Amino acid sequence: MSVMETVGLIAGDGCLPVIFAKAIKETDLRVVAVVYTEEVRDSLKAYVDRIILMDIGQLQELIETFKNEMVSNAVMVGGISKTVMFSGIIPDARAMSLLSRLENKKDDLLLRAIAGELEKDGINIRSLADYIPSVFVQEGCLTKRLPTEDEYKDIRFGRDIANGIGKLDIGQTVVVKDQVILAVEAIEGTDEAIRRGGRLGNGKVVVVKLSKPDQDMRFDIPVVGMGTMRSLREVRASVLAIEAGNTIIVDKEEMIGFADQEGISIVAI
């Protein structure tokens, strides 16, 4: 009898860990999840074979847990907010050693370094796309309403700016109106950037969210969902532009129905 392969799940916040776990539950793979909050543990426990609550920063414990569970492939799914990352975390000796070697604490560099530590112990970090590629959005307009020509100008303008901030590892989202940048996402996250830029634009703003130009698709994949839509409605935004092939839409049918009802255009570019 063949031994069932075990996949490791390093689960952050949001609904993506549950989406991943539900999809894997339909396969012949076993899932061992490491989580950092009780809320994530409670949302995942029905869909994984084993779940371990662990303090952030315990890198050696994470590696030993996966090795004991015979994990050779793992995914990092869901976000851990920077406000959490910079408050009250006590790294273990291995994490301290890793941090001391980094030139800076930019997201990609830090996550790649963590992945490198796991890989030293034979645990490969894989992309979500390796397991559930169907969750990524395809190119085109998803809603009934198409962007206007002026909105397309803002989309193209915002795309150039988003690529620029992506190269600097600042954020993924910009808010634009009449080819003026109203907000650039930083530590506050997408929804707060939308609210900040939307208030300044007083409605009819265009929101552009892209992956970074050199995005490592194992980490920090752009995600939009109903939370994004509610933020767009709150500021009376007119367009959400996302990156085809590199963006995940959560609750796609509900999100598109909501957008159609509110007259918001969603376009994958």
NURO-656132 format. One line per field, with one value per residue (C-alpha): residue number from 1; residue in one letter; y, z, x. Coordinates in nm, 2 decimals. Each point is the difference from the previous one (the first is absolute). Layout:
! residues N
resi <- (NUM_...);
resn <- (a_...);
c2 <- (Y_...);
c3 <- (Z_...);
c1 <- (X_...);
! end
This chain:
! residues 269
resi <- (1_2_3_4_5_6_7_8_9_10_11_12_13_14_15_16_17_18_19_20_21_22_23_24_25_26_27_28_29_30_31_32_33_34_35_36_37_38_39_40_41_42_43_44_45_46_47_48_49_50_51_52_53_54_55_56_57_58_59_60_61_62_63_64_65_66_67_68_69_70_71_72_73_74_75_76_77_78_79_80_81_82_83_84_85_86_87_88_89_90_91_92_93_94_95_96_97_98_99_100_101_102_103_104_105_106_107_108_109_110_111_112_113_114_115_116_117_118_119_120_121_122_123_124_125_126_127_128_129_130_131_132_133_134_135_136_137_138_139_140_141_142_143_144_145_146_147_148_149_150_151_152_153_154_155_156_157_158_159_160_161_162_163_164_165_166_167_168_169_170_171_172_173_174_175_176_177_178_179_180_181_182_183_184_185_186_187_188_189_190_191_192_193_194_195_196_197_198_199_200_201_202_203_204_205_206_207_208_209_210_211_212_213_214_215_216_217_218_219_220_221_222_223_224_225_226_227_228_229_230_231_232_233_234_235_236_237_238_239_240_241_242_243_244_245_246_247_248_249_250_251_252_253_254_255_256_257_258_259_260_261_262_263_264_265_266_267_268_269);
resn <- (m_s_v_m_e_t_v_g_l_i_a_g_d_g_c_l_p_v_i_f_a_k_a_i_k_e_t_d_l_r_v_v_a_v_v_y_t_e_e_v_r_d_s_l_k_a_y_v_d_r_i_i_l_m_d_i_g_q_l_q_e_l_i_e_t_f_k_n_e_m_v_s_n_a_v_m_v_g_g_i_s_k_t_v_m_f_s_g_i_i_p_d_a_r_a_m_s_l_l_s_r_l_e_n_k_k_d_d_l_l_l_r_a_i_a_g_e_l_e_k_d_g_i_n_i_r_s_l_a_d_y_i_p_s_v_f_v_q_e_g_c_l_t_k_r_l_p_t_e_d_e_y_k_d_i_r_f_g_r_d_i_a_n_g_i_g_k_l_d_i_g_q_t_v_v_v_k_d_q_v_i_l_a_v_e_a_i_e_g_t_d_e_a_i_r_r_g_g_r_l_g_n_g_k_v_v_v_v_k_l_s_k_p_d_q_d_m_r_f_d_i_p_v_v_g_m_g_t_m_r_s_l_r_e_v_r_a_s_v_l_a_i_e_a_g_n_t_i_i_v_d_k_e_e_m_i_g_f_a_d_q_e_g_i_s_i_v_a_i);
c2 <- (0.00_0.34_0.26_0.31_0.32_0.26_0.37_0.27_0.31_0.31_0.18_0.38_0.21_0.02_-0.27_-0.13_-0.26_-0.15_0.02_-0.19_-0.26_-0.07_-0.05_-0.23_-0.20_-0.12_-0.15_-0.29_0.24_0.03_0.36_0.11_0.36_0.24_0.30_0.31_0.09_-0.18_0.15_-0.16_-0.32_-0.01_0.08_-0.27_-0.30_-0.16_-0.02_-0.11_-0.32_0.16_0.36_0.16_0.34_0.16_0.34_0.21_0.00_-0.36_-0.10_-0.31_-0.13_0.04_-0.19_-0.28_-0.03_-0.05_-0.24_-0.21_-0.01_-0.10_0.32_0.06_0.26_0.29_0.32_0.34_0.11_0.31_0.31_0.10_0.37_0.22_0.15_-0.35_-0.07_0.30_-0.04_-0.24_-0.28_-0.18_-0.18_-0.32_-0.04_-0.12_0.29_0.25_-0.14_0.03_0.36_0.10_-0.10_0.20_0.33_0.13_-0.13_0.04_-0.26_-0.20_-0.01_-0.11_-0.27_-0.13_-0.03_-0.19_-0.23_-0.05_-0.11_-0.26_-0.12_-0.06_-0.26_-0.16_0.19_0.16_0.31_-0.03_0.24_-0.02_-0.03_-0.34_-0.13_0.20_0.20_0.06_0.27_0.25_0.25_0.01_0.31_0.20_0.20_-0.21_0.23_0.13_0.35_0.07_0.27_0.32_0.13_0.25_-0.28_-0.21_0.30_-0.01_-0.37_0.02_0.29_-0.18_-0.32_0.19_0.14_-0.33_-0.17_0.28_-0.04_-0.38_0.03_0.18_-0.26_0.26_-0.15_-0.13_0.25_0.36_0.22_0.23_0.27_0.21_-0.13_0.13_-0.24_0.03_-0.28_-0.26_-0.31_-0.03_-0.17_0.06_-0.25_0.01_0.09_0.29_0.13_-0.01_0.19_0.26_0.06_-0.02_0.27_0.23_-0.07_0.04_-0.29_-0.15_-0.10_-0.28_-0.26_-0.20_-0.30_-0.19_-0.25_0.13_-0.01_-0.27_-0.16_-0.34_-0.17_-0.21_0.30_0.30_-0.08_0.29_-0.09_0.18_-0.09_0.13_0.21_0.18_0.05_0.15_0.24_0.10_0.06_0.20_0.26_-0.03_-0.13_-0.08_-0.25_-0.27_-0.11_-0.32_-0.20_-0.30_-0.32_0.12_0.10_-0.21_0.09_-0.13_-0.07_0.09_-0.03_0.20_0.26_0.05_0.01_0.27_0.20_-0.02_0.12_0.29_0.09_-0.07_-0.13_-0.28_-0.06_-0.24_0.15);
c3 <- (0.00_-0.10_0.27_-0.03_-0.07_0.27_-0.10_0.25_0.03_0.16_0.05_0.04_0.03_-0.25_-0.18_-0.23_0.24_0.02_-0.38_-0.03_0.26_-0.14_-0.35_0.13_0.20_-0.33_-0.10_0.14_0.19_0.37_0.15_0.31_0.09_0.21_0.12_0.20_0.14_0.16_-0.26_-0.29_0.19_0.05_-0.36_-0.13_0.23_-0.19_-0.32_0.10_0.14_0.28_0.12_0.23_0.16_0.02_0.10_-0.29_-0.01_0.10_-0.31_0.14_0.14_-0.33_-0.18_0.26_-0.02_-0.37_0.01_0.26_-0.22_-0.31_-0.18_-0.31_-0.17_0.17_-0.09_0.16_-0.03_0.14_0.14_0.32_0.04_0.04_0.31_0.16_-0.14_0.17_0.34_0.28_-0.20_0.17_-0.26_0.09_-0.04_-0.36_-0.10_0.17_-0.19_-0.33_0.08_0.08_-0.35_-0.19_-0.16_0.06_0.11_-0.33_-0.04_-0.29_0.15_0.34_-0.15_-0.23_0.29_0.20_-0.29_-0.04_0.36_-0.05_-0.32_0.18_0.19_-0.31_0.02_-0.33_-0.01_-0.29_-0.17_0.06_-0.38_0.01_0.18_-0.09_-0.32_-0.07_0.27_-0.21_-0.21_-0.38_-0.22_-0.08_0.15_0.25_0.05_-0.21_0.00_-0.20_0.10_-0.19_-0.22_0.27_0.26_-0.23_-0.01_0.38_0.00_-0.23_0.21_0.33_-0.14_-0.07_0.35_0.16_-0.18_0.13_0.37_-0.05_-0.10_0.32_0.20_0.14_-0.08_-0.27_-0.03_-0.12_-0.02_-0.30_-0.13_-0.32_-0.01_0.35_0.26_0.31_0.21_-0.01_0.22_0.28_0.33_0.05_-0.27_-0.30_0.16_0.20_-0.31_-0.19_0.27_0.03_-0.38_-0.05_0.26_-0.17_-0.35_0.12_-0.21_-0.34_0.08_-0.18_0.21_-0.15_0.18_-0.15_0.11_0.01_-0.32_0.13_0.23_0.14_-0.04_0.31_0.21_0.04_-0.30_-0.07_0.13_-0.03_0.14_0.16_0.25_-0.30_-0.15_0.32_0.01_-0.36_0.07_0.31_-0.21_-0.31_-0.21_-0.37_-0.11_0.15_-0.23_0.10_-0.17_-0.21_0.08_0.32_0.21_0.21_0.02_0.31_-0.02_-0.37_-0.08_0.30_-0.07_-0.36_0.09_0.26_-0.25_-0.26_0.26_0.10_-0.36_0.07_-0.29_0.07_-0.27_0.00_-0.20);
c1 <- (0.00_0.14_0.07_-0.22_0.20_-0.02_-0.01_0.09_-0.23_0.15_-0.33_-0.04_-0.31_-0.29_-0.20_0.27_0.13_-0.36_-0.03_0.33_-0.09_-0.35_0.15_0.27_-0.26_-0.14_0.34_0.20_0.24_0.02_0.03_0.18_-0.07_0.20_-0.20_0.08_-0.34_-0.29_-0.24_0.19_0.02_-0.37_-0.08_0.24_-0.04_-0.28_0.20_0.35_0.14_0.20_0.02_0.27_-0.03_0.34_0.15_0.13_0.38_0.04_0.18_0.18_-0.33_-0.17_0.28_0.00_-0.38_0.01_0.29_-0.18_-0.31_0.21_-0.08_0.22_-0.22_-0.18_-0.19_-0.02_-0.36_-0.17_0.15_0.15_-0.04_0.30_-0.15_0.00_0.35_0.15_-0.17_0.07_0.17_0.29_0.21_0.18_0.38_-0.04_-0.23_0.24_0.29_-0.20_-0.11_0.36_0.11_-0.26_0.09_-0.36_-0.34_-0.19_-0.28_0.15_0.35_-0.13_-0.23_0.26_0.25_-0.26_-0.06_0.37_0.03_-0.27_0.16_0.33_-0.20_-0.16_-0.33_-0.08_-0.23_-0.24_-0.24_-0.37_-0.03_0.18_-0.31_-0.30_0.07_-0.37_-0.03_0.20_-0.20_0.02_0.03_-0.31_-0.28_-0.19_-0.30_-0.28_0.13_0.32_0.24_-0.04_0.28_0.10_0.00_0.22_0.24_0.01_0.05_0.30_0.14_-0.06_0.16_0.32_0.00_-0.09_0.29_0.23_-0.10_0.02_0.36_0.06_-0.19_-0.23_-0.35_-0.22_-0.28_-0.04_-0.31_-0.03_-0.24_0.06_0.35_0.08_0.13_-0.22_0.14_0.28_-0.03_0.25_-0.01_-0.38_-0.10_-0.23_-0.33_0.13_0.19_-0.33_-0.18_0.27_0.02_-0.37_-0.07_0.24_-0.15_-0.36_-0.13_0.06_0.36_0.18_0.18_0.29_0.14_0.30_0.26_0.36_0.19_0.23_-0.26_0.09_-0.33_0.06_-0.06_-0.24_-0.22_-0.25_-0.34_-0.34_-0.33_-0.31_0.20_0.15_-0.34_-0.15_0.29_-0.06_-0.37_0.08_0.20_-0.22_0.29_-0.08_0.27_0.21_0.28_0.19_0.28_-0.11_0.17_0.15_-0.30_-0.24_-0.37_-0.17_-0.37_0.01_-0.37_-0.11_0.26_-0.10_-0.37_0.07_0.21_-0.28_-0.25_0.22_0.10_0.37_0.21_0.25_0.26_0.29_0.29);
! end
